[in-house]
């Protein structure tokens, strides 16, 4: 499988940023007296709340968008055609 130039750049950039993050985590744990592992363990238990918040916000935005589309269907507007077409493209 041959990778394109852009894919190789993306992989290289991801690898470099991973190294920078690992180095920063190591230095934070060694130089400042904090243990990075303990901080990560404490924060992992609270990661569920932001994930739930994002899911709830997405569902709310979708419901509001569908409400606007329903209201606009009564008026003679191109809003429903434009946004409903984009919505169907996302689903397919």
N, C-alpha and C positions, 0 to 999 in steps of 0.2 A: 504494500500500500504506500503510495507516494503522497507525502504531505506537501501542501502548498507553502509558499513563502510566508503567507500571513499566519498560517497555523503554527509554523515553526517559531515565528516571532512571539505569538501568544504563549506558547509553551515555555519559551525562554524567559519571557517576562514574568510568567507565573512562578517559575523556578527561582528567579532572582528575588522576587518579593517574598517567597516562602523563606528563603535564606535570611533576608533582612528581618522578618518577623521572628524567626527562631533565634537569631542573634540578639534582638531586642529583648525577647523573653528571658534568655540566658543572662544577659547583663542586668536586667531588672532584678532577677533572683539573686545574683551574686553581689552586685555593687551596693544596692540600697538596703539590703537586709531583709527585704521581702522575699518570700518564697513564691515563685510564680505558680508552682503546682498547687499550693494551698489556695491561692487566689482563684485559679481556674476551677478547682473543686467546689469552692463556695459559690461561684457564679453559675455553674452548670445547673444547679437545682432551680434557679430562677429564670432559666431560658424559656421555660414553658409559657410564662406570662406574655412576653413579647410575641411569641408565635401565635398565641390565641388572639392577641390584640390585632395582629395583621390580618388574620383570617376573618375576624369580625368586621374590621374596616372594609375589607374587600367585599364581603357580602352586603354591607350597607351601601357601598357605592354602586354595586350592581343593582340593588333594589331601587335606588334613587334614579339611576339611569333608565331602567325599565319603566319607572313611573313617568319620567319626562317623555319617553317615547310613546307611552300610552296617551298622554295628554296631547302630544303633538299630532297624533293620528286623527284627532277630531278636527284640527285645523288643517287647512290646505297648505302643507309645508313640505319641504324636501328633507327636513331633519330626520324623519323616520327612515327614509330610503338610504340616506348616507350612512347613518350610524348603524342601522340594522344590517346593512351590507358588510360593514367593517366587523360587526359582531359575529356574523356567520363565517367570515373569513378566519377569525380567531378560533372558532370551534372546529373548523375543518383542517 
